[in-house]
Amino acid sequence: MFQRYLVKGKPGFVPHQWASLADAVSWIRASGGLAVVAHPGRYNFSKPELHAFLAQFKDCGGAGIEVLTGSHSPEQYLEFARIAREFGLAASRGSDYHGKGGEQGRSRRRCRSCPAI
């Protein structure tokens, strides 16, 4: 569906512009939400870049980081749980699914050493 209609050159494509991190977090908080970094293992950050991003996110009022998600490996679960604790962020678990096949929404894992969102 996306490749057929929504990518550049297709009829449903709309160019986008990213909001600043500060704006995005403030909009989420102003609407009563908690800002959470989703699937951080999918971003192309080096460790120093990830730490700088999370520090800025936390300074903007960010509340959590997705620790458990179908796109993370078991090793990444441990790493993102450690990072959540390091930054004082709550842990979230993905409830959506973006892949083909698989066990949609069946994960019962959680980060027992982090506060949960």
C-alpha positions as CSV (number, residue, x, y, z in Angstrom):
1,M,0.0,0.0,0.0
2,F,2.7,2.5,1.0
3,Q,4.9,1.7,-2.0
4,R,2.0,2.0,-4.4
5,Y,0.5,5.2,-3.2
6,L,2.5,7.1,-0.6
7,V,6.1,7.2,-1.7
8,K,7.6,10.1,-3.7
9,G,6.2,10.1,-7.3
10,K,3.0,8.4,-6.3
11,P,-0.5,10.0,-6.1
12,G,-0.7,10.1,-2.3
13,F,2.8,11.4,-1.5
14,V,3.0,14.5,0.6
15,P,6.4,15.9,1.5
16,H,6.9,16.2,5.2
17,Q,9.0,18.4,7.5
18,W,10.1,17.1,10.9
19,A,9.1,19.2,14.0
20,S,11.9,20.1,16.4
21,L,12.3,17.7,19.3
22,A,11.3,20.5,21.8
23,D,8.2,21.3,19.8
24,A,7.2,17.6,19.5
25,V,7.6,16.9,23.2
26,S,5.8,20.1,24.2
27,W,2.8,19.3,21.9
28,I,2.5,15.8,23.4
29,R,2.7,17.2,27.0
30,A,0.3,20.0,26.3
31,S,-2.3,17.5,25.1
32,G,-1.9,15.5,28.4
33,G,0.4,12.8,26.9
34,L,3.7,11.4,27.9
35,A,6.5,11.7,25.3
36,V,8.2,8.3,24.7
37,V,11.0,7.5,22.2
38,A,9.6,4.7,20.1
39,H,11.8,1.8,18.9
40,P,15.1,3.5,19.5
41,G,17.1,0.5,18.0
42,R,15.8,1.4,14.6
43,Y,17.5,4.8,14.5
44,N,20.9,5.2,12.9
45,F,22.5,6.8,15.9
46,S,26.0,6.0,17.2
47,K,26.1,5.5,21.0
48,P,27.3,9.1,21.6
49,E,24.6,10.4,19.3
50,L,21.9,8.4,21.0
51,H,23.0,9.6,24.5
52,A,23.1,13.2,23.3
53,F,19.6,12.8,21.8
54,L,18.2,11.2,24.9
55,A,19.7,13.9,27.1
56,Q,18.1,16.6,25.0
57,F,14.8,14.5,25.0
58,K,14.9,14.3,28.8
59,D,15.7,18.1,29.1
60,C,12.6,18.8,26.9
61,G,10.4,16.8,29.2
62,G,10.5,13.4,27.6
63,A,9.2,10.7,29.9
64,G,10.1,7.3,28.5
65,I,11.8,5.0,26.0
66,E,10.5,1.9,24.3
67,V,12.5,-0.9,25.7
68,L,10.6,-4.0,24.4
69,T,9.5,-4.0,20.8
70,G,9.4,-6.6,18.0
71,S,12.1,-4.7,16.2
72,H,14.6,-5.1,19.1
73,S,16.8,-8.1,19.8
74,P,16.9,-9.6,23.4
75,E,20.3,-7.9,23.7
76,Q,18.8,-4.6,22.8
77,Y,16.1,-5.1,25.5
78,L,18.8,-5.2,28.1
79,E,20.7,-2.3,26.6
80,F,17.6,0.0,26.4
81,A,16.5,-1.0,29.9
82,R,20.0,0.0,31.1
83,I,19.7,3.3,29.2
84,A,16.2,3.9,30.6
85,R,17.7,3.6,34.1
86,E,20.7,5.8,33.2
87,F,18.5,8.6,32.0
88,G,15.7,8.2,34.5
89,L,13.2,7.4,31.8
90,A,10.3,5.1,32.2
91,A,10.1,2.0,30.0
92,S,7.4,1.2,27.5
93,R,6.6,-2.0,25.6
94,G,5.5,-1.8,22.0
95,S,1.9,-3.0,21.4
96,D,1.8,-2.4,17.6
97,Y,3.3,-4.5,14.9
98,H,5.0,-3.4,11.6
99,G,6.2,-6.7,10.1
100,K,5.0,-9.6,8.0
101,G,3.6,-12.7,9.8
102,G,4.8,-13.3,13.4
103,E,3.2,-13.1,16.8
104,Q,1.3,-9.8,16.6
105,G,0.7,-8.3,20.1
106,R,1.6,-11.5,22.0
107,S,4.7,-10.4,23.8
108,R,4.3,-10.6,27.6
109,R,7.8,-9.4,28.4
110,R,8.4,-6.2,30.4
111,C,11.3,-4.4,31.9
112,R,11.1,-5.4,35.6
113,S,14.0,-3.1,36.6
114,C,12.5,0.1,35.1
115,P,9.4,2.2,36.0
116,A,6.7,1.5,33.4
117,I,4.7,3.9,31.3
